[in-house]
Amino acid sequence: MGSSGINAEYMGSSGINAEYMGSSGINAEYMGQRKQYIAEKNEKEKEMKETGRDPTKPELYQTAIYAGNKRRKSSKGAYGWSVFNQNTLYNAYEKRCAKLGTGAAKKPTELANANSLEHGGVAPVPADAVEGMVAELKERKESRKNFKRRRPYYEDQDVTYINKRNEVFNKKVARAYDKYTSEIRANMERGTAL
């Protein structure tokens, strides 16, 4: 028996996950939103059946403006600091786990009980599971390589660089020496430099 009064041997991993999800406040808001969404969806399906419309194709009965707004809203991903909030990170983890799939689960009789000292024993891992994990890690590495912060581009700004590296260097030089060289640059642009 654990501190929560639930037998871990009896519960299995799905029970532990359910206990964790229920006791922590991480996904309480998300679960409330999900229940509300399902209730609204069921209500719309019921209404469509009553009016004689096909509930399997609700998009056929939407206005073009509503469908366009819906598409625009759904295309927005996490942006700025919301990329790193707990809910977004958890959703990304769940998505990766779903894509990876589950391995061969142990039988409930093979699980270690609470009094056993056996913990983390070595079990044979199928080769296809290892290959799937390696492929997922490579995919994550590639996606991290492509993740860059979007920086604004100002068209009216003078071009004083020949490539991206030179642009960064020129900005650093400008921050350090602009207060000393602004008069000289102005004279050169006017053509009155000595």
N, C-alpha and C positions, 0 to 999 in steps of 0.2 A: 504494500500500500504506500502510495506517495503522500505528500503533504496535502494534496487536494482530496484525498479519500477515495481515489479511483485506482483500481488495480491496473498497472501498466502492462502486465503480462496478458491480461484479458483484453485490454483495449486495442492493442496494435497501433501501428503508425497513424492510421486515419483517425482514430479516436484521440490520439495525442494532438494531432493537428487541429481537430475540431475544438478541443479544450483550449489550446493556445489561441486560436482565432476568436473564440468567444470571450476569453478573459482579458485579452489585450484590447486597447482602444484604437489600435492602428487602423483596422478595417471596419470599425463600427459604423462610421459615416458612409463608407462605400456600400456596406451591406444594406443600410437603410435606403440609399439611393437605388440600389438594385431591386429591392422589394417594391419600391414605388414604381420603377420602370416596368416591372413585370405586371403589376396591378393595372397600370395604364394600358399596356399592350393587350392584356386580356379583355379589358373594357372595350377597346377599339375593335377587337376581333368580334366580340359579342354584338356590338353596334352594327358592324358590317354584315354579319349574318342576318340580323333582323331586317336590314334594308335590302337584302337580296344581292349583296356584292360578294365577290370572291375574297375571302380573308387571307388566302395564300399569296395574293398579289396586291397589297395595300398601296404600293407605289403608283399604280394605275389611276388612283382616285385622288392623288395629291395635285395641288396647283403647281405651276412651273416655278413660281416665286418661292414657295415653301420648299420644294425639292432642291432648288439652287442654294438656298440658305442652309439647308441641312447638309448638303454636300460640302459647302464651304466650311461649316463648323467642324465637320468630321475630319477634314483634311489637315487641320491644324494639329501639330504634334506638340510635345512639351517644348517650351522655349524659355530661355533665360535661367533663372534660379529654379523654376519648377522642374527642370531636368533632374535635379538632385533631391527633391523632396521624398519623404518615405513612401508615399503612395505610388509615385511614379517608379521608384526603384523596385518596389515590391511587384508591381505589375510587369516590369521588364523581367524580373526573376521568374515569375509564373509563366510568362510567355516562353522564355528559354527552356524551362523545365518541361513544358508541354511539347515543345518541338523536339526535345531530346528523348522523351519517352521514359518509360520506367523499365528497370531491370527485372530480373527474376526475383520475386519476393520470397522470403523464407516462409515456411509453414509456421502457423502459430505454435505448434508443438516444439519447433526448433528455436524459438526465441528464448533468450536468456531471461531468467526470472530476476526479481529484485535482489535476492540474496546471493546470486551467483557472482563469482569474480570474473567470469568470462565476459570480456567486453571488447568489441571491435576485432573479432577473430577474422582470419584471412579466409575468404570464401572465393571460389573460382568465379572470375568475371568473364562473361562471354566476349569473344573477340569482336563481334559486331557492335557491342555496347562501347567498347574501348574506341573503336573506329568512329562511332557516332560522336563520342565526347571530343575526340581530337578534331573532327571536322567542325564541331560547334566552337571550339576554342580558336581555331583558325579563322572562322567567320567573325567572331568577336574581335579578333586582332585587326582584321581588315576594316570592320566598321569603326573601330576606334581610330584607325589611321585616317578615315574620311571625315571624322567629326571635327569640324573647325568652327570657331566663333565667327559669326558674320560681322564684318566691320563695314561701316558706311563708306561709300565712295562719293567724294565731293567733286562734281564736274567743273565748278567755277574756280577751283584751286589751281594754281600754277603747277605745271609739270616740271619738277626739278630732278627727275630720276630716270634711270634707264632700265631698271628692273626692280622687283619687290625688295630685294636685299638692300639695294642702293637707296630706295625710298625710306626704309627704316633707318638707315644710317644718316640720311639727310635730316630726318626728323629729330634724331638725337643731337646732331650738330646744331640744328636750329634752336632747340631748347637751351643748349648751353651757351651759344654765342650770338644769338639774334640781338640781344640788347646792346652788343658792342658793334655789330656790323650793319645795323639797319641804315645808318646814315651813309655809309660807303655804298651799299647796294642802291639806295635811292639816287645817289650822285651818278652811279654807273648807268642806271636806267635813263636818267635825264641827259647823260652825255657830258656832264660837267666834272667828271672825276679827274683828279690830278695825276 
